[in-house]
């Protein structure tokens, strides 16, 4: 039968008793609404499937099938077939091919991983990813944890799986209605908040105490209003831990009822959110906000009572502010925000959301010390934050209230982002052996990590991986210091007024879309944002010499520690992917050592000749 969640579901016995025409009709009605032409491929697949079940009907007749189950909040992604027997679940993908493609393996691995992570009815089951190339004639084998079988060999696999059934019969109708709760992408989460709609009840978010963090910040802000008082809240966390999500929820809280604004110095993030939400009020750029309150209207107190500053670790120091504001402002960004708060006769709260190890620009290297100095000179702010920042403030005699939940150490942004962050940190520290072990674990969990010196092969891989999945986002990213990127047919984005909203938000048909794999955004254009599969072009500005990573920039102006800035830039670039990461290392002699280091760190080579 057809439901709103899938193209067809029912028992194997019912499947065998239903005509191909009726099943195709059900699939057509379901898929046509979503503009998906895959139904035409089912004609051949149905024949193969019915033949397989006909050979093992006695064993499998009470098992259940789900055809074209649509993964919620996943851009219309649908595994071809789910085989349920209550003990083991087969996640089956058919491909109209003779040979096995790497993208096909990673696709079905991704389906199995997402169902394991997010589908409540799969949490206690064993999920087996299965790839069935229709023209495949070889003996069954396993590759990267995926069972690869021919149509003729499918019956043996089904018989094997059905033999392990439990006494309770599966219920496909109940299975498709089971809770599926992934974390939506940042822009989707922002849209739900903006439209006053509830966010999905995400178990990982609850486990990371995100609701408690939001509630505590709201309580601090209300207390500051009641006294009145001035408060600084520091929230730190690993990449993808939900810091921005916390900030957006606080800024538009219906509980606190405090006039608030969400600020970011990350211009591309601001552009993307404004583009997706079609709103100028939802989020604002920090620089014009400072000018509005400290240059144009010096005496007027702010309307807001709570300011949320995203990526506060990147706050500019005094010298950078002087340069970028043409001398009109003469202090660090943290100090300027606290000055705005001091103009308010009422309570005022600044919430600073801080990633760690992501300072990537001149003027961002002072980190937490900028905030310590700003509070020290403001004289009246109480600081609330995680324990590991306490010593820096107490050393200046400042009041610091420890809130251990304000350090978010569980990654929510992607399926395996915490492990990716660990792999990246280990890579940048130079422990390639440990990296290879972590990469192996990521690969087993379906997180694709590929490398090649052939850019075209990588482009073909990511396009093939997301073929006809119009809501998935791919794109090229590269270091801002990769000076000769254009020599490889990729145009680097250099203008801060580039169409970032369209680059991230639109599909391949839009000439400004990143999905066309023609233009590359830098670390400044992707920090705080994400792609399903980024293609990273590694530049000669950061090389491995056989023992260590070294920055190669020529004359580095205005940067105190070029090595740290380059390392952090690549930290950002390496942690942007939700489903995986592919890396292009150009055939430049100076990058031979880098290519070998990345191979030793566990990236799988895509292609034949890695030289």
Backbone torsions as a table, in degrees:
resi	resn	phi	psi	omega
1	UNK	NA	156.6	177.6
2	UNK	-93.0	147.7	173.8
3	UNK	-137.0	177.1	179.8
4	UNK	-74.4	-10.2	-177.0
5	UNK	-103.0	-15.1	-175.6
6	UNK	-154.3	171.3	179.8
7	UNK	-79.9	-33.5	178.4
8	UNK	-164.3	143.2	172.7
9	UNK	-148.0	151.3	-179.9
10	UNK	162.3	-177.3	-178.8
11	UNK	-76.0	162.2	176.4
12	UNK	-61.3	-39.2	178.8
13	UNK	-61.2	-43.2	178.0
14	UNK	-66.5	-36.7	178.5
15	UNK	-61.2	-44.6	-179.2
16	UNK	-68.3	-29.3	-178.2
17	UNK	-85.5	-10.3	-178.8
18	UNK	-95.9	136.0	-177.6
19	UNK	-67.7	151.3	176.3
20	UNK	-57.1	-37.3	-178.1
21	UNK	-62.9	-41.5	179.5
22	UNK	-68.2	-40.2	178.9
23	UNK	-65.8	-44.3	177.5
24	UNK	-61.5	-36.2	177.4
25	UNK	-63.6	-42.5	177.6
26	UNK	-62.9	-44.2	178.8
27	UNK	-64.1	-40.5	-179.3
28	UNK	-62.1	-45.2	-180.0
29	UNK	-63.2	-38.7	-178.6
30	UNK	-71.7	-46.0	-173.6
31	UNK	-78.8	-31.2	-177.2
32	UNK	-62.2	-36.5	-179.7
33	UNK	-61.4	-24.5	-177.3
34	UNK	-104.5	10.2	176.7
35	UNK	65.9	30.6	-175.2
36	UNK	-105.6	121.6	-178.4
37	UNK	-86.9	6.4	-174.7
38	UNK	-62.0	-14.5	-177.0
39	UNK	-57.9	-29.6	-178.4
40	UNK	-66.3	-28.3	178.6
41	UNK	-74.0	-18.9	-176.5
42	UNK	-72.2	-24.3	-177.5
43	UNK	-55.1	-48.4	179.8
44	UNK	-73.4	-37.3	-178.1
45	UNK	-66.9	-37.4	179.9
46	UNK	-61.0	-42.0	178.9
47	UNK	-60.5	-45.5	179.3
48	UNK	-64.1	-38.9	-177.5
49	UNK	-69.4	-42.9	179.8
50	UNK	-67.0	-35.5	176.7
51	UNK	-64.2	-41.5	180.0
52	UNK	-64.6	-45.2	-179.8
53	UNK	-69.3	-30.8	177.8
54	UNK	-62.8	-27.6	-178.8
55	UNK	-84.5	-11.3	-179.4
56	UNK	-139.0	33.1	-173.2
57	UNK	-64.0	-38.1	-179.2
58	UNK	-59.5	-41.1	-179.3
59	UNK	-77.0	-33.5	-168.5
60	UNK	-106.2	-1.9	-169.9
61	UNK	-60.5	-29.7	-178.7
62	UNK	-91.8	-4.1	174.6
63	UNK	-75.8	167.2	-173.8
64	UNK	-125.0	155.6	-177.4
65	UNK	-124.5	147.2	171.0
66	UNK	-130.9	119.3	-179.8
67	UNK	-103.2	131.4	176.5
68	UNK	55.5	54.0	174.2
69	UNK	-73.4	126.3	-177.8
70	UNK	-91.7	118.1	179.6
71	UNK	-68.7	118.3	-178.5
72	UNK	-60.7	145.6	177.2
73	UNK	55.4	31.5	-176.9
74	UNK	-126.4	23.3	174.4
75	UNK	70.0	28.8	176.8
76	UNK	81.7	17.8	-179.8
77	UNK	-75.2	138.6	-174.8
78	UNK	-142.8	115.6	167.6
79	UNK	-62.5	143.8	-178.8
80	UNK	-62.6	-46.9	-172.7
81	UNK	-146.5	134.0	171.6
82	UNK	-113.3	124.3	178.5
83	UNK	-107.4	119.8	-174.4
84	UNK	-110.8	129.9	170.6
85	UNK	-134.6	12.0	176.6
86	UNK	79.6	-17.6	175.7
87	UNK	-107.0	-53.7	179.0
88	UNK	-120.6	141.2	178.2
89	UNK	-115.2	124.7	174.3
90	UNK	-91.9	127.2	174.9
91	UNK	-105.3	105.5	-167.5
92	UNK	-110.7	131.2	177.3
93	UNK	-123.7	125.5	176.1
94	UNK	-94.1	141.9	175.4
95	UNK	-133.6	135.7	-179.5
96	UNK	-82.8	66.0	-176.9
97	UNK	-137.0	166.7	172.3
98	UNK	-97.8	-42.3	-177.8
99	UNK	-103.0	166.2	179.7
100	UNK	-90.8	131.5	176.9
101	UNK	-105.1	145.5	180.0
102	UNK	-58.7	-39.0	-178.6
103	UNK	-64.0	-33.7	179.4
104	UNK	-67.2	-42.5	177.6
105	UNK	-60.0	-46.6	-177.7
106	UNK	-68.0	-32.3	179.4
107	UNK	-64.4	-49.9	-177.7
108	UNK	-71.5	-31.5	172.3
109	UNK	-61.3	-41.2	178.9
110	UNK	-62.5	-42.4	177.6
111	UNK	-59.2	-48.0	-178.3
112	UNK	-63.0	-39.5	180.0
113	UNK	-64.7	-44.9	-178.0
114	UNK	-66.5	-39.2	177.0
115	UNK	-64.9	-41.1	178.0
116	UNK	-61.3	-42.8	-175.5
117	UNK	-75.1	-39.1	-163.5
118	UNK	-117.5	-17.8	-175.2
119	UNK	-95.5	116.8	-172.4
120	UNK	-59.3	-36.8	-178.0
121	UNK	-75.0	-4.5	179.5
122	UNK	-104.2	-7.1	-171.0
123	UNK	-61.8	-32.9	-176.7
124	UNK	-105.5	12.2	-176.3
125	UNK	-108.0	162.8	172.6
126	UNK	-95.0	122.1	179.8
127	UNK	-105.2	131.0	-178.8
128	UNK	-119.7	114.9	175.8
129	UNK	-75.9	134.9	-176.1
130	UNK	-131.3	131.9	177.1
131	UNK	-114.3	128.6	-179.5
132	UNK	-122.4	90.9	171.8
133	UNK	-72.0	123.4	-171.8
134	UNK	-58.6	-35.6	-179.0
135	UNK	-94.1	10.1	-176.2
136	UNK	-71.3	128.2	-176.9
137	UNK	-118.8	1.0	-174.6
138	UNK	-83.6	172.3	175.7
139	UNK	-69.3	145.7	179.0
140	UNK	-55.4	141.6	175.0
141	UNK	-147.2	169.0	176.5
142	UNK	-116.5	133.8	179.9
143	UNK	-139.1	122.5	179.6
144	UNK	57.2	30.9	179.5
145	UNK	85.4	2.8	179.7
146	UNK	-104.4	130.3	173.8
147	UNK	-80.6	122.4	179.8
148	UNK	-108.4	116.9	-177.1
149	UNK	-132.6	153.9	173.3
150	UNK	-81.4	163.6	175.2
151	UNK	-54.3	-38.1	-179.6
152	UNK	-70.0	-28.7	-178.9
153	UNK	-85.5	-5.2	-176.0
154	UNK	-65.5	-34.9	-177.1
155	UNK	-62.6	-38.4	179.3
156	UNK	-64.3	-40.1	178.7
157	UNK	-66.1	-42.1	179.5
158	UNK	-65.3	-42.0	178.3
159	UNK	-61.5	-42.7	178.5
160	UNK	-61.3	-43.4	-178.3
161	UNK	-70.5	-42.3	-178.2
162	UNK	-64.4	-25.4	-179.3
163	UNK	-66.5	-18.6	-178.1
164	UNK	-102.4	20.5	-178.7
165	UNK	-66.3	151.8	176.1
166	UNK	-90.5	175.3	-177.4
167	UNK	-70.7	-21.0	179.9
168	UNK	-89.7	126.6	-179.8
169	UNK	-72.8	143.4	177.6
170	UNK	-71.1	158.4	179.1
171	UNK	-130.1	100.9	-176.1
172	UNK	-66.2	-32.6	178.0
173	UNK	-63.6	-42.7	177.4
174	UNK	-67.9	-36.9	-178.2
175	UNK	-63.3	-45.5	-177.0
176	UNK	-69.6	-22.1	178.8
177	UNK	-90.8	-2.2	-178.8
178	UNK	-64.8	154.5	-177.7
179	UNK	-63.2	129.9	175.0
180	UNK	-127.0	114.3	-168.5
181	UNK	-132.2	75.3	172.9
182	UNK	-79.9	161.3	171.2
183	UNK	-77.8	124.7	177.0
184	UNK	-67.1	155.7	174.6
185	UNK	-58.1	157.8	-175.5
186	UNK	-52.7	-45.4	-177.5
187	UNK	-66.2	-35.9	177.9
188	UNK	-68.5	-41.5	177.0
189	UNK	-61.7	-42.4	178.4
190	UNK	-61.1	-40.8	-179.3
191	UNK	-63.6	-42.2	179.3
192	UNK	-62.8	-43.0	178.1
193	UNK	-64.6	-44.9	-178.5
194	UNK	-60.0	-36.4	-178.6
195	UNK	-91.2	12.9	178.5
196	UNK	58.1	35.3	176.6
197	UNK	-104.3	148.1	-178.9
198	UNK	-70.7	144.6	172.5
199	UNK	-75.0	154.8	175.5
200	UNK	-57.7	148.6	176.7
201	UNK	-78.5	93.2	-172.2
202	UNK	-95.0	119.4	-174.2
203	UNK	-63.1	-38.5	180.0
204	UNK	-65.4	-34.7	177.1
205	UNK	-66.4	-41.4	178.6
206	UNK	-65.5	-40.8	179.9
207	UNK	-64.3	-33.3	179.1
208	UNK	-81.7	2.3	177.1
209	UNK	64.3	30.7	176.6
210	UNK	-58.4	-45.9	178.9
211	UNK	-59.0	-38.8	179.0
212	UNK	-66.9	-37.1	178.6
213	UNK	-63.1	-47.7	179.4
214	UNK	-60.2	-46.3	-179.0
215	UNK	-62.0	-39.2	-179.2
216	UNK	-68.4	-41.1	177.5
217	UNK	-62.3	-42.7	177.8
218	UNK	-59.9	-40.3	179.9
219	UNK	-65.8	-40.8	177.9
220	UNK	-62.7	-42.9	-179.6
221	UNK	-65.5	-39.5	178.3
222	UNK	-66.8	-39.7	178.5
223	UNK	-63.1	-38.9	177.5
224	UNK	-63.2	-35.3	177.7
225	UNK	-69.4	-39.6	-174.1
226	UNK	-70.3	-31.1	-171.5
227	UNK	-70.9	-52.9	-12.2
228	UNK	-78.9	161.7	-177.5
229	UNK	-152.5	172.2	178.5
230	UNK	-114.3	131.2	-176.5
231	UNK	-130.7	143.5	170.6
232	UNK	-119.6	121.1	179.4
233	UNK	-108.0	126.1	178.6
234	UNK	-110.0	122.8	176.4
235	UNK	-120.3	119.0	-179.6
236	UNK	-111.3	168.1	177.8
237	UNK	175.3	164.7	178.0
238	UNK	-73.6	163.9	177.7
239	UNK	-57.0	132.2	177.5
240	UNK	77.6	15.1	-176.3
241	UNK	-79.1	-7.0	178.1
242	UNK	101.6	18.2	-179.1
243	UNK	-61.0	-47.0	-179.8
244	UNK	-65.3	-37.5	177.4
245	UNK	-62.1	-42.2	175.8
246	UNK	-59.0	-45.8	-178.4
247	UNK	-63.6	-42.9	179.4
248	UNK	-63.6	-40.5	178.9
249	UNK	-66.0	-38.7	178.6
250	UNK	-68.0	-40.6	-176.6
251	UNK	-65.0	-30.5	-175.8
252	UNK	-121.5	35.2	-179.0
253	UNK	-70.4	132.2	173.9
254	UNK	-85.8	-6.1	-179.2
255	UNK	-88.4	-50.1	-175.6
256	UNK	-68.3	-35.5	-178.9
257	UNK	52.2	46.4	178.8
258	UNK	-117.9	129.0	177.8
259	UNK	-55.5	122.5	-171.8
260	UNK	-137.6	162.9	175.0
261	UNK	-146.6	145.9	178.8
262	UNK	-104.5	118.9	-177.6
263	UNK	-115.1	148.9	174.4
264	UNK	-148.4	140.8	171.3
265	UNK	-85.5	0.1	-179.1
266	UNK	-88.2	94.1	-176.6
267	UNK	-56.4	-46.0	178.5
268	UNK	-60.2	-40.0	177.4
269	UNK	-61.2	-44.1	178.6
270	UNK	-60.3	-45.8	179.9
271	UNK	-60.4	-45.2	-177.0
272	UNK	-64.0	-44.4	179.8
273	UNK	-65.2	-41.6	178.4
274	UNK	-63.8	-39.8	-179.1
275	UNK	-66.5	-45.5	-177.6
276	UNK	-67.9	-34.1	-175.1
277	UNK	-98.1	-10.2	-177.0
278	UNK	52.3	48.1	-176.5
279	UNK	-144.6	134.5	175.8
280	UNK	-92.1	-10.8	-173.7
281	UNK	-96.6	-22.4	-171.2
282	UNK	-64.1	-39.0	-178.4
283	UNK	-149.1	144.5	-178.1
284	UNK	-131.0	155.1	176.6
285	UNK	-75.5	139.4	-175.6
286	UNK	-64.8	-43.9	-172.1
287	UNK	-57.2	-52.6	178.2
288	UNK	-66.2	-27.0	177.2
289	UNK	-65.1	-43.2	177.6
290	UNK	-63.0	-43.4	-179.8
291	UNK	-64.4	-38.9	-179.7
292	UNK	-58.8	-43.2	-172.3
293	UNK	-93.9	-17.5	-175.6
294	UNK	-119.4	-5.7	177.7
295	UNK	-122.3	-58.8	-175.9
296	UNK	-71.9	-42.1	-177.2
297	UNK	-128.8	70.7	-173.8
298	UNK	-61.9	-36.1	-172.5
299	UNK	-91.2	-22.7	-174.4
300	UNK	-74.7	129.1	177.7
301	UNK	-71.0	155.5	-178.7
302	UNK	-70.8	148.4	174.3
303	UNK	-72.0	-31.2	-176.2
304	UNK	-75.3	151.9	173.5
305	UNK	-114.4	-8.4	175.9
306	UNK	-143.9	128.5	178.4
307	UNK	-117.6	125.1	176.4
308	UNK	-104.4	121.7	-176.9
309	UNK	-111.3	108.7	-178.7
310	UNK	-81.4	147.8	-179.3
311	UNK	54.4	48.4	-175.9
312	UNK	-68.4	-16.2	175.5
313	UNK	-65.6	-18.7	-179.0
314	UNK	-94.4	10.0	-179.4
315	UNK	-56.7	136.7	-177.6
316	UNK	-74.2	147.0	173.1
317	UNK	-82.5	-179.9	-174.5
318	UNK	-61.0	-43.5	-176.9
319	UNK	-62.4	-41.5	179.9
320	UNK	-68.3	-38.1	177.7
321	UNK	-63.5	-44.7	177.7
322	UNK	-56.1	-43.8	-178.7
323	UNK	-66.9	-48.9	-172.1
324	UNK	-78.5	-20.7	177.8
325	UNK	-106.1	18.2	174.7
326	UNK	51.3	37.1	175.8
327	UNK	81.1	-2.8	-178.4
328	UNK	-74.7	-25.3	176.8
329	UNK	-120.6	143.5	-168.3
330	UNK	-135.8	53.1	176.3
331	UNK	-165.4	172.7	177.8
332	UNK	-71.4	159.8	178.6
333	UNK	-61.5	-41.7	175.4
334	UNK	-57.7	-44.1	-179.9
335	UNK	-64.1	-37.7	179.7
336	UNK	-66.7	-39.6	177.5
337	UNK	-64.0	-41.6	178.2
338	UNK	-67.0	-32.9	175.0
339	UNK	-61.8	-42.4	177.9
340	UNK	-60.5	-43.0	177.7
341	UNK	-62.2	-36.2	-179.6
342	UNK	-68.3	-19.5	176.7
343	UNK	-73.2	-18.0	-177.1
344	UNK	-82.1	128.7	176.3
345	UNK	-76.1	-8.3	-178.6
346	UNK	-105.0	-176.4	177.7
347	UNK	-65.5	151.5	-178.2
348	UNK	-149.4	135.1	-179.5
349	UNK	-128.3	129.8	172.6
350	UNK	-107.5	124.8	176.7
351	UNK	-107.9	115.5	-178.3
352	UNK	-105.7	116.3	179.8
353	UNK	-96.5	119.4	-167.5
354	UNK	-124.7	113.8	166.8
355	UNK	-79.0	158.5	-176.6
356	UNK	-116.8	135.4	-178.3
357	UNK	74.8	29.1	-177.8
358	UNK	-125.0	19.8	174.8
359	UNK	-74.1	117.4	-169.8
360	UNK	-126.9	6.6	-174.1
361	UNK	-135.6	155.0	171.3
362	UNK	-55.9	138.5	179.6
363	UNK	90.3	-3.1	-178.4
364	UNK	-107.3	3.3	-168.3
365	UNK	-80.1	-14.4	-177.7
366	UNK	-75.8	-21.8	173.7
367	UNK	55.5	-129.1	-174.4
368	UNK	-65.1	-24.9	-178.1
369	UNK	-62.9	-33.0	174.5
370	UNK	-56.0	-41.5	-178.0
371	UNK	-73.5	-37.7	176.8
372	UNK	-60.5	-48.1	-178.9
373	UNK	-64.0	-38.3	-179.1
374	UNK	-65.0	-44.4	179.3
375	UNK	-67.0	-39.2	-179.3
376	UNK	-59.5	-37.5	-178.1
377	UNK	-86.2	-21.6	-179.3
378	UNK	-75.1	-33.4	171.7
379	UNK	82.1	-13.8	-172.5
380	UNK	-137.9	18.4	179.0
381	UNK	-100.1	131.8	169.8
382	UNK	-91.9	133.2	-175.6
383	UNK	-103.8	133.9	175.1
384	UNK	-120.5	128.9	-178.5
385	UNK	-172.6	179.4	-179.2
386	UNK	-70.0	159.2	-173.8
387	UNK	-61.6	-32.0	-173.2
388	UNK	-72.8	-9.3	175.9
389	UNK	-100.5	-5.0	-172.5
390	UNK	-60.9	-44.6	-172.3
391	UNK	-58.9	-38.7	-177.7
392	UNK	-62.6	-35.6	-179.2
393	UNK	-82.1	-42.2	-179.3
394	UNK	-63.1	-32.8	178.9
395	UNK	-60.9	-23.3	177.6
396	UNK	-97.1	8.6	179.3
397	UNK	74.3	24.5	-176.7
398	UNK	-95.1	150.2	178.4
399	UNK	-77.2	125.4	-176.7
400	UNK	-135.5	118.2	178.6
401	UNK	-99.3	119.6	-177.5
402	UNK	-77.0	127.9	175.3
403	UNK	-127.6	94.7	-172.2
404	UNK	-63.0	-28.8	178.4
405	UNK	-68.0	-12.2	-178.0
406	UNK	-79.3	2.5	166.9
407	UNK	-107.2	113.3	-176.8
408	UNK	-92.1	112.1	-175.1
409	UNK	-114.4	12.6	175.5
410	UNK	-117.1	123.8	-176.3
411	UNK	-80.4	132.7	179.2
412	UNK	-110.5	-22.9	-165.8
413	UNK	-60.5	-39.6	-178.1
414	UNK	-139.3	172.0	-173.1
415	UNK	-60.6	-38.0	-175.1
416	UNK	-132.8	31.9	-173.1
417	UNK	-64.8	-32.7	179.7
418	UNK	-64.9	-42.6	177.8
419	UNK	-68.0	-34.5	177.1
420	UNK	-65.0	-41.4	177.4
421	UNK	-62.8	-40.0	178.1
422	UNK	-65.3	-43.8	177.9
423	UNK	-60.2	-43.0	-178.8
424	UNK	-64.8	-46.3	178.9
425	UNK	-61.1	-41.9	179.9
426	UNK	-65.6	-38.9	177.3
427	UNK	-61.2	-48.3	-176.6
428	UNK	-69.6	-22.8	174.7
429	UNK	-81.1	-12.3	173.7
430	UNK	94.9	6.2	-179.2
431	UNK	-90.4	84.0	-174.0
432	UNK	-71.4	-30.2	178.4
433	UNK	-64.8	-46.3	177.7
434	UNK	-64.8	-36.4	177.3
435	UNK	-58.1	-44.7	-177.4
436	UNK	-61.7	-37.6	178.0
437	UNK	-65.3	-45.1	179.7
438	UNK	-65.1	-40.9	179.0
439	UNK	-61.3	-37.3	177.4
440	UNK	-63.4	-39.6	177.2
441	UNK	-65.6	-41.7	178.5
442	UNK	-63.0	-42.5	179.6
443	UNK	-62.4	-40.7	179.6
444	UNK	-64.9	-25.7	179.7
445	UNK	-92.3	3.5	174.6
446	UNK	92.8	9.5	177.7
447	UNK	-90.0	111.5	-173.8
448	UNK	-77.5	130.7	176.8
449	UNK	-134.4	105.8	-173.9
450	UNK	-121.1	157.2	176.3
451	UNK	-144.6	147.4	176.9
452	UNK	-160.2	159.0	172.6
453	UNK	-101.4	8.3	177.7
454	UNK	-114.7	105.2	-176.1
455	UNK	-62.1	-38.7	-176.6
456	UNK	-63.7	-38.6	-179.8
457	UNK	-65.4	-35.1	177.7
458	UNK	-70.3	-39.9	175.7
459	UNK	-59.3	-45.0	-179.8
460	UNK	-62.9	-37.7	-179.8
461	UNK	-62.7	-51.4	-175.7
462	UNK	-68.5	-34.8	176.9
463	UNK	-65.9	-41.5	179.8
464	UNK	-66.8	-37.8	-178.9
465	UNK	-60.5	-37.5	-175.9
466	UNK	-114.1	28.7	179.9
467	UNK	-56.5	125.9	177.1
468	UNK	67.4	11.0	175.0
469	UNK	-99.9	85.0	-166.5
470	UNK	-65.6	-20.7	-177.9
471	UNK	-94.5	-1.5	177.4
472	UNK	-83.3	149.8	-174.3
473	UNK	-122.8	124.4	173.8
474	UNK	-120.3	167.7	179.1
475	UNK	175.5	160.5	179.3
476	UNK	-94.8	135.4	175.0
477	UNK	-126.4	151.6	-177.5
478	UNK	-159.2	156.8	176.4
479	UNK	-62.5	142.0	176.7
480	UNK	-64.8	-16.0	-178.9
481	UNK	-98.6	8.4	174.9
482	UNK	-81.7	89.8	-169.2
483	UNK	-69.4	-29.6	-173.1
484	UNK	-108.3	29.4	-179.6
485	UNK	-59.9	-35.0	180.0
486	UNK	-61.6	-23.6	178.4
487	UNK	-64.7	-17.2	-177.5
488	UNK	-106.6	17.1	175.2
489	UNK	80.3	17.3	179.6
490	UNK	-119.5	128.7	-178.9
491	UNK	-91.3	117.7	177.8
492	UNK	-75.0	140.1	177.3
493	UNK	-83.8	119.7	-177.5
494	UNK	-117.3	-22.0	-176.2
495	UNK	-83.7	124.4	-179.5
496	UNK	-65.8	-14.8	178.0
497	UNK	-96.9	19.4	177.0
498	UNK	-61.0	160.6	-175.9
499	UNK	-81.5	69.1	-177.3
500	UNK	-63.9	-34.7	178.6
501	UNK	-58.6	-45.1	179.2
502	UNK	-73.3	-36.1	-179.7
503	UNK	-59.0	-44.2	-179.3
504	UNK	-87.2	-29.6	-167.5
505	UNK	-96.9	-20.1	-173.9
506	UNK	-106.9	159.6	179.0
507	UNK	-83.9	-175.9	-171.4
508	UNK	-62.1	-22.5	-178.2
509	UNK	-69.6	-19.4	179.0
510	UNK	-84.9	129.6	-175.1
511	UNK	-65.8	-17.6	178.4
512	UNK	-97.6	2.1	-175.4
513	UNK	-73.4	139.5	173.9
514	UNK	-66.1	-22.5	-179.2
515	UNK	-64.1	-15.6	177.7
516	UNK	-75.4	-14.0	178.5
517	UNK	56.8	45.8	179.2
518	UNK	-118.0	-32.7	-178.5
519	UNK	-118.1	149.6	-178.2
520	UNK	-119.2	131.4	171.8
521	UNK	-93.0	151.5	-176.8
522	UNK	-91.5	-175.5	175.6
523	UNK	-58.2	-29.9	178.1
524	UNK	-73.9	-26.1	-178.3
525	UNK	-90.7	-8.0	-179.0
526	UNK	-124.3	-6.3	179.5
527	UNK	-64.3	131.8	-178.8
528	UNK	83.7	-5.4	179.2
529	UNK	-119.0	175.7	-175.2
530	UNK	-151.7	161.7	175.5
531	UNK	-132.1	156.8	175.3
532	UNK	-66.7	-40.8	178.7
533	UNK	-147.2	97.2	175.7
534	UNK	-79.8	147.4	173.5
535	UNK	-108.9	105.4	-176.0
536	UNK	-90.3	121.4	173.3
537	UNK	-91.8	110.7	-175.9
538	UNK	-79.9	130.9	-176.9
539	UNK	-103.1	165.3	179.6
540	UNK	-74.8	0.7	179.1
541	UNK	-74.1	-13.5	-178.8
542	UNK	-143.3	105.3	-170.0
543	UNK	-124.3	156.4	174.5
544	UNK	-103.6	126.4	-175.4
545	UNK	-96.6	15.0	-177.2
546	UNK	101.8	-18.5	179.6
547	UNK	-133.8	-37.6	-174.2
548	UNK	-140.6	161.4	170.8
549	UNK	-86.3	136.4	-178.2
550	UNK	-135.1	136.6	174.5
551	UNK	-80.6	138.8	178.4
552	UNK	-130.9	95.0	-172.7
553	UNK	-122.2	-1.6	-171.5
554	UNK	73.9	-134.4	178.7
555	UNK	-85.9	111.7	178.7
556	UNK	-91.9	108.6	-177.6
557	UNK	-89.3	139.6	171.3
558	UNK	66.3	9.0	-179.8
559	UNK	-111.1	125.5	-177.5
560	UNK	-73.1	-37.4	-175.4
561	UNK	-137.4	85.1	-178.2
562	UNK	-57.7	-36.2	180.0
563	UNK	-61.3	-44.5	-179.9
564	UNK	-65.8	-43.1	-178.1
565	UNK	-64.5	-43.0	179.3
566	UNK	-66.9	-41.9	178.5
567	UNK	-59.6	-44.3	179.4
568	UNK	-67.8	-34.3	177.4
569	UNK	-60.9	-45.3	179.5
570	UNK	-73.4	-25.9	173.4
571	UNK	-60.9	-43.9	177.1
572	UNK	-63.4	-48.6	-176.4
573	UNK	-61.9	-35.3	-175.5
574	UNK	-79.5	-9.6	-174.0
575	UNK	-119.6	31.7	-178.4
576	UNK	-96.8	-9.2	-169.0
577	UNK	-93.8	134.8	174.6
578	UNK	-82.4	-43.0	-176.1
579	UNK	-104.0	-16.0	-177.8
580	UNK	165.5	-173.2	-176.9
581	UNK	-149.3	133.7	172.6
582	UNK	-122.3	142.1	-173.1
583	UNK	-124.7	127.9	173.4
584	UNK	-101.2	121.7	175.2
585	UNK	-111.2	109.6	-176.9
586	UNK	-58.7	154.1	177.6
587	UNK	-79.7	69.4	176.0
588	UNK	-113.7	131.1	-177.0
589	UNK	-52.7	-37.1	-177.7
590	UNK	-69.8	-10.4	179.2
591	UNK	-106.9	6.5	178.1
592	UNK	-60.2	-44.6	179.5
593	UNK	-64.7	-35.4	178.7
594	UNK	-65.8	-44.8	178.7
595	UNK	-59.1	-44.1	-179.1
596	UNK	-66.4	-39.1	178.9
597	UNK	-62.2	-42.2	179.6
598	UNK	-68.5	-35.9	174.5
599	UNK	-63.7	-42.9	179.0
600	UNK	-66.3	-22.6	179.3
601	UNK	-83.3	2.7	171.2
602	UNK	106.4	2.1	177.6
603	UNK	-72.5	138.2	-179.1
604	UNK	-83.9	128.7	-179.8
605	UNK	-74.8	134.5	178.9
606	UNK	-106.0	116.1	-178.2
607	UNK	121.8	-169.7	-174.4
608	UNK	-103.2	-49.1	-172.5
609	UNK	-108.4	106.8	-177.7
610	UNK	-82.5	2.1	-175.5
611	UNK	-72.7	NA	NA
